[in-house]
């Protein structure tokens, strides 16, 4: 049937059809969020045809829910890029929807159409806020429970916790179902580990068939034929072979008797394609199992055989796990996952069995839970289930065959739907004898969904096409009533406008009251939640009584910090069935939060809630430091003061161990046993660390931590305990009545005579109420105390004597040490003196070494300098030597006769000059230069006297020379010859004075003096 819409209506419908999360029911617009692929598990779970009860699997906190919800909000996962495609995420698509609505509104010419689109967008944004609340968590369990209850107590919601991760969790993987109104005893961690290992091992040993029904039937048909005949047909006439086997299958399987014939020509063609004609000769070598495998592979796509109905746990387990192995061909490589799935099958069966019992007999369900908590009994139950090929007779499961079959069918349905799950988590189910209506939860298109507003659909919407069609039909009704929708939007807009402003609560309530009648209760509950979150409590209190009870609003009020008691009181006055059904949960939650005033309010509302005050709650409050809650619980349950939980811990010990000094002081004043200690079994792994540790020792473990100050305060309470106790006894006459013979017994058990005597001092009447053992203990402790005092007195005397002796020994020791110190000081001074002397000697040696080094350096420098000077004087000295040698040679040549004096003078002069030169060259400086020059001159001057003496012609008498001169002149020739040849000439030779005439030696000496260049040597600049 085709529906024709006006332009605006048609555009909107097409637009909304593009976005599958938009749904319209008879009440209006909703956003739908998928929770899990599960749906209705069974139409008649109880097997009662007269009063059938449906079983719904909600699983709103299962792994499949997590995956689907993430795909909805983040977009589908891309296996190639390993990322989520945000273009198909909820928020991305929602923004596209809003953009299209804005554009559509802009295209409209009528004001009412524009206003209608504005109203749609306003409500869509409100629905989006609710939808986003489900992004990280599924909708509230309480909301689901209330939706399902709907005031009908025949509807039951239950929850079971299973394995929480791929590798089985040894702590939680055998948490048996927690059914409403049934409490199962908590198994110890060790029991759970043992049970887990035992059950997992047994499940893994269960044999399972890896062959399908068709494969078994083909094997049976082949075995009916003669082997030789079969091989002959298969090798030569394969088509006839296939027909023959199929005819046997039709005889053996009734389902194939009236089935249409198989196209054997097509099967033959497939066979020929796989095994060509040239391979016919090789077919003679085929084995029987090879032929069976080929026939099965050819027949399997064309023959479908319905498997027989599961009628026992063994077939259920085998069929589920066979399906698992088909889906996970490499399951042996990931055995932890496979083992998890095996446990999941078994635990789902246990859960549904318990659920089935609960529907008929809660007490029997409780007994069954207790039974399967025992690991040994649980193992025996598994043995019974796997050995039986029919419905077993189990005393703990007194259910009818129809109920058995319902459990098996439902278990198979759930287990198969979870084959692809990455892990196995908790299940939530609902059993209902009526059709679900007006609920947030609905099965749409094969998926369990949650709606942002209550839905009024009747029954399930089985396919996506049906969901689209129903939504389209409801959209037509919704569009026709758009005027009412716009009117409601106008009223809501005014209310939210005031809510978003800074107006006072008086004006706000005036606006709400004026427009409240024009909006739906669902929208009114949204306003109430907003008022509570904005802490506009006065308006919220007025609105609570005007609208139906809202769970989300109540939860918001309950979670306010600080909690508004008047608001809670107003909610409680509504007396909604949900509050009474959830009273225990609300009360326990308030106790765990430590809201003492809120708990008082709840007790005034429902007095019988006090029965839920329990020892574990009391210990939890002590651990959390909720002193007000501790006081309130003791007001109603004073017997819990010494309640002992795990490891025999009391509330006082918990307060000390967790660093709560205020609570510790209160419990001390209440008479708590200060000697409480941890008690562990010897096989506990923490035995050595925790066993016997007292409350004070627990407090001491907090020292030097972030609770160091609290720990010191608690330790001081222990130090001042007896003094404070005396103060309490003296300040309050009635305080002593808090203590009984039980306190005395506790003190005596811990050998605390001081506390026992302090109590007896103020309560002497209790002495007659002590039993024989306590009296005996008291007398024994008192006798021990007297003995201890005597021993203490003796010990003190011994201690005094010991101290005196120690003093004397210390004095002697002091004197000895003083003498040792004096001797050590003298030795130290001697050593210091020796050290100083050694240091001085070392310094002198060092100075000498340095002086010697300097001398050697200077000597080397002088030697280098002298060498350089000698090199520079080499040429002048060569001239010097040459002149001396020349002088000596000439002297020797001119000496015609031997004269010892003359010879000695010349030799001494030459020797002196050479010696002067050698001494000068040995140490060259200005002084040695001057000495050298002076010495040379002095030598030459000294030799001149001897050399100036005439030993030849001039040695004659002057008169004789003159006579000879005259004779020479007379003769003329001798005179001429003398004049020409003599250096002195004629006149000088014969008539000159010998003093005025130098001898030849003097001339040579003068020539030597001139040749030595002594004056030039004096001006040498490089000699310093």
Rosetta blueprint (number, residue, H / E / L):
1 X L
2 X L
3 X L
4 X L
5 X L
6 X L
7 X H
8 X H
9 X H
10 X H
11 X H
12 X H
13 X H
14 X H
15 X H
16 X H
17 X H
18 X L
19 X L
20 X L
21 X L
22 X E
23 X E
24 X E
25 X E
26 X L
27 X L
28 X E
29 X E
30 X E
31 X E
32 X E
33 X E
34 X E
35 X E
36 X E
37 X L
38 X L
39 X L
40 X E
41 X E
42 X E
43 X L
44 X L
45 X L
46 X L
47 X L
48 X L
49 X L
50 X L
51 X L
52 X L
53 X L
54 X E
55 X E
56 X E
57 X E
58 X L
59 X L
60 X L
61 X L
62 X L
63 X H
64 X H
65 X H
66 X H
67 X H
68 X H
69 X H
70 X H
71 X H
72 X H
73 X H
74 X H
75 X L
76 X L
77 X E
78 X E
79 X L
80 X L
81 X L
82 X L
83 X E
84 X E
85 X L
86 X H
87 X H
88 X H
89 X L
90 X H
91 X H
92 X H
93 X H
94 X H
95 X H
96 X H
97 X H
98 X H
99 X H
100 X H
101 X H
102 X H
103 X H
104 X H
105 X H
106 X H
107 X H
108 X L
109 X L
110 X L
111 X H
112 X H
113 X H
114 X H
115 X H
116 X H
117 X H
118 X H
119 X H
120 X H
121 X H
122 X H
123 X H
124 X H
125 X H
126 X H
127 X H
128 X H
129 X H
130 X H
131 X H
132 X H
133 X L
134 X L
135 X L
136 X L
137 X L
138 X L
139 X L
140 X L
141 X H
142 X H
143 X H
144 X H
145 X H
146 X H
147 X H
148 X H
149 X H
150 X L
151 X L
152 X L
153 X L
154 X L
155 X L
156 X E
157 X E
158 X E
159 X E
160 X E
161 X L
162 X L
163 X L
164 X L
165 X L
166 X L
167 X L
168 X L
169 X L
170 X L
171 X L
172 X L
173 X L
174 X L
175 X L
176 X L
177 X L
178 X E
179 X L
180 X L
181 X L
182 X L
183 X L
184 X L
185 X L
186 X L
187 X L
188 X L
189 X H
190 X H
191 X H
192 X H
193 X H
194 X H
195 X H
196 X H
197 X H
198 X H
199 X H
200 X H
201 X H
202 X H
203 X H
204 X H
205 X H
206 X L
207 X L
208 X L
209 X L
210 X L
211 X L
212 X L
213 X H
214 X H
215 X H
216 X H
217 X H
218 X H
219 X H
220 X H
221 X H
222 X H
223 X H
224 X H
225 X L
226 X L
227 X H
228 X H
229 X H
230 X H
231 X H
232 X H
233 X H
234 X H
235 X H
236 X H
237 X L
238 X H
239 X H
240 X H
241 X H
242 X H
243 X H
244 X H
245 X H
246 X H
247 X H
248 X H
249 X H
250 X H
251 X H
252 X H
253 X L
254 X H
255 X H
256 X H
257 X L
258 X L
259 X L
260 X L
261 X L
262 X L
263 X L
264 X H
265 X H
266 X H
267 X H
268 X H
269 X H
270 X H
271 X H
272 X H
273 X H
274 X H
275 X L
276 X L
277 X H
278 X H
279 X H
280 X H
281 X H
282 X H
283 X H
284 X H
285 X H
286 X L
287 X L
288 X H
289 X H
290 X H
291 X H
292 X H
293 X H
294 X H
295 X H
296 X H
297 X H
298 X H
299 X H
300 X L
301 X L
302 X L
303 X L
304 X L
305 X L
306 X L
307 X L
308 X L
309 X L
310 X L
311 X L
312 X L
313 X H
314 X H
315 X H
316 X H
317 X H
318 X H
319 X H
320 X H
321 X H
322 X H
323 X H
324 X H
325 X H
326 X H
327 X H
328 X L
329 X L
330 X L
331 X H
332 X H
333 X H
334 X H
335 X H
336 X H
337 X H
338 X H
339 X H
340 X H
341 X H
342 X H
343 X H
344 X H
345 X H
346 X H
347 X H
348 X H
349 X H
350 X H
351 X H
352 X H
353 X H
354 X H
355 X H
356 X H
357 X H
358 X H
359 X H
360 X H
361 X L
362 X H
363 X H
364 X H
365 X H
366 X H
367 X H
368 X H
369 X H
370 X H
371 X H
372 X H
373 X H
374 X L
375 X H
376 X H
377 X H
378 X H
379 X H
380 X H
381 X H
382 X H
383 X H
384 X H
385 X H
386 X H
387 X H
388 X L
389 X L
390 X L
391 X L
392 X L
393 X L
394 X L
395 X L
396 X L
397 X L
398 X L
399 X L
400 X L
401 X H
402 X H
403 X H
404 X H
405 X H
406 X H
407 X H
408 X H
409 X H
410 X H
411 X H
412 X H
413 X H
414 X H
415 X H
416 X H
417 X H
418 X L
419 X L
420 X L
421 X L
422 X L
423 X L
424 X L
425 X L
426 X L
427 X E
428 X E
429 X E
430 X E
431 X E
432 X E
433 X L
434 X L
435 X L
436 X L
437 X L
438 X L
439 X E
440 X E
441 X E
442 X E
443 X E
444 X E
445 X L
446 X L
447 X E
448 X E
449 X E
450 X E
451 X E
452 X E
453 X E
454 X E
455 X E
456 X L
457 X L
458 X L
459 X L
460 X L
461 X E
462 X L
463 X L
464 X H
465 X H
466 X H
467 X H
468 X H
469 X H
470 X H
471 X H
472 X H
473 X H
474 X H
475 X H
476 X H
477 X H
478 X H
479 X H
480 X H
481 X L
482 X H
483 X H
484 X H
485 X H
486 X H
487 X H
488 X H
489 X H
490 X H
491 X H
492 X H
493 X H
494 X H
495 X H
496 X H
497 X H
498 X H
499 X H
500 X L
501 X L
502 X L
503 X L
504 X L
505 X H
506 X H
507 X H
508 X H
509 X H
510 X H
511 X H
512 X H
513 X H
514 X H
515 X H
516 X H
517 X H
518 X H
519 X L
520 X L
521 X H
522 X H
523 X H
524 X H
525 X H
526 X H
527 X H
528 X H
529 X H
530 X H
531 X H
532 X H
533 X H
534 X L
535 X L
536 X L
537 X H
538 X H
539 X H
540 X H
541 X H
542 X H
543 X H
544 X H
545 X L
546 X L
547 X L
548 X L
549 X L
550 X L
551 X H
552 X H
553 X H
554 X H
555 X H
556 X H
557 X H
558 X H
559 X L
560 X L
561 X L
562 X L
563 X L
564 X L
565 X H
566 X H
567 X H
568 X H
569 X H
570 X H
571 X H
572 X H
573 X L
574 X L
575 X L
576 X L
577 X H
578 X H
579 X H
580 X H
581 X H
582 X L
583 X H
584 X H
585 X H
586 X H
587 X H
588 X H
589 X H
590 X H
591 X H
592 X H
593 X H
594 X L
595 X L
596 X H
597 X H
598 X H
599 X H
600 X H
601 X H
602 X H
603 X H
604 X H
605 X H
606 X L
607 X H
608 X H
609 X H
610 X H
611 X H
612 X H
613 X L
614 X L
615 X H
616 X H
617 X H
618 X H
619 X H
620 X H
621 X H
622 X H
623 X H
624 X H
625 X L
626 X L
627 X H
628 X H
629 X H
630 X H
631 X H
632 X H
633 X H
634 X H
635 X H
636 X H
637 X L
638 X H
639 X H
640 X H
641 X H
642 X H
643 X L
644 X L
645 X L
646 X H
647 X H
648 X H
649 X L
650 X L
651 X H
652 X H
653 X H
654 X H
655 X H
656 X H
657 X H
658 X L
659 X L
660 X L
661 X H
662 X H
663 X H
664 X H
665 X H
666 X H
667 X H
668 X H
669 X H
670 X L
671 X L
672 X L
673 X L
674 X L
675 X L
676 X L
677 X E
678 X L
679 X L
680 X L
681 X L
682 X L
683 X L
684 X L
685 X L
686 X L
687 X H
688 X H
689 X H
690 X H
691 X L
692 X L
693 X L
694 X E
695 X H
696 X H
697 X H
698 X H
699 X H
700 X H
701 X L
702 X L
703 X L
704 X L
705 X L
706 X L
707 X L
708 X H
709 X H
710 X H
711 X H
712 X H
713 X H
714 X H
715 X H
716 X H
717 X H
718 X H
719 X H
720 X L
721 X H
722 X H
723 X H
724 X H
725 X H
726 X H
727 X H
728 X H
729 X H
730 X H
731 X H
732 X L
733 X L
734 X L
735 X H
736 X H
737 X H
738 X H
739 X L
740 X L
741 X H
742 X H
743 X H
744 X H
745 X H
746 X H
747 X H
748 X H
749 X H
750 X L
751 X L
752 X L
753 X H
754 X H
755 X H
756 X H
757 X H
758 X H
759 X H
760 X H
761 X H
762 X H
763 X L
764 X H
765 X H
766 X H
767 X H
768 X H
769 X H
770 X L
771 X L
772 X H
773 X H
774 X H
775 X H
776 X H
777 X H
778 X H
779 X H
780 X H
781 X H
782 X H
783 X H
784 X H
785 X H
786 X H
787 X H
788 X H
789 X H
790 X H
791 X H
792 X H
793 X H
794 X H
795 X H
796 X H
797 X H
798 X H
799 X H
800 X H
801 X H
802 X H
803 X H
804 X H
805 X H
806 X H
807 X H
808 X H
809 X H
810 X H
811 X H
812 X H
813 X H
814 X H
815 X H
816 X H
817 X H
818 X H
819 X H
820 X H
821 X H
822 X H
823 X H
824 X H
825 X H
826 X H
827 X H
828 X H
829 X H
830 X H
831 X H
832 X H
833 X H
834 X H
835 X H
836 X H
837 X H
838 X H
839 X H
840 X H
841 X H
842 X H
843 X H
844 X H
845 X H
846 X H
847 X H
848 X H
849 X H
850 X H
851 X H
852 X H
853 X H
854 X H
855 X H
856 X H
857 X H
858 X H
859 X H
860 X H
861 X H
862 X H
863 X H
864 X H
865 X H
866 X H
867 X H
868 X H
869 X H
870 X H
871 X H
872 X H
873 X H
874 X H
875 X H
876 X H
877 X H
878 X H
879 X H
880 X H
881 X H
882 X H
883 X H
884 X H
885 X H
886 X H
887 X H
888 X H
889 X H
890 X H
891 X H
892 X H
893 X H
894 X H
895 X L
896 X L
897 X L
898 X L
899 X L
900 X H
901 X H
902 X H
903 X H
904 X H
905 X H
906 X H
907 X H
908 X H
909 X H
910 X H
911 X H
912 X H
913 X H
914 X H
915 X H
916 X H
917 X H
918 X H
919 X H
920 X H
921 X H
922 X H
923 X L
924 X L
925 X L
926 X H
927 X H
928 X H
929 X H
930 X H
931 X H
932 X H
933 X H
934 X H
935 X H
936 X H
937 X H
938 X H
939 X H
940 X H
941 X H
942 X H
943 X H
944 X H
945 X H
946 X H
947 X H
948 X L
949 X L
950 X L
951 X L
952 X L
953 X H
954 X H
955 X H
956 X L
957 X L
958 X H
959 X H
960 X H
961 X H
962 X H
963 X H
964 X H
965 X H
966 X H
967 X H
968 X H
969 X H
970 X H
971 X H
972 X L
973 X H
974 X H
975 X H
976 X H
977 X H
978 X H
979 X H
980 X H
981 X H
982 X L
983 X L
984 X L
985 X H
986 X H
987 X H
988 X H
989 X H
990 X H
991 X H
992 X L
993 X L
994 X H
995 X H
996 X H
997 X L
998 X L
999 X L
1000 X H
1001 X H
1002 X H
1003 X H
1004 X H
1005 X H
1006 X H
1007 X H
1008 X H
1009 X H
1010 X H
1011 X H
1012 X H
1013 X L
1014 X H
1015 X H
1016 X H
1017 X H
1018 X H
1019 X L
1020 X L
1021 X L
1022 X L
1023 X L
1024 X L
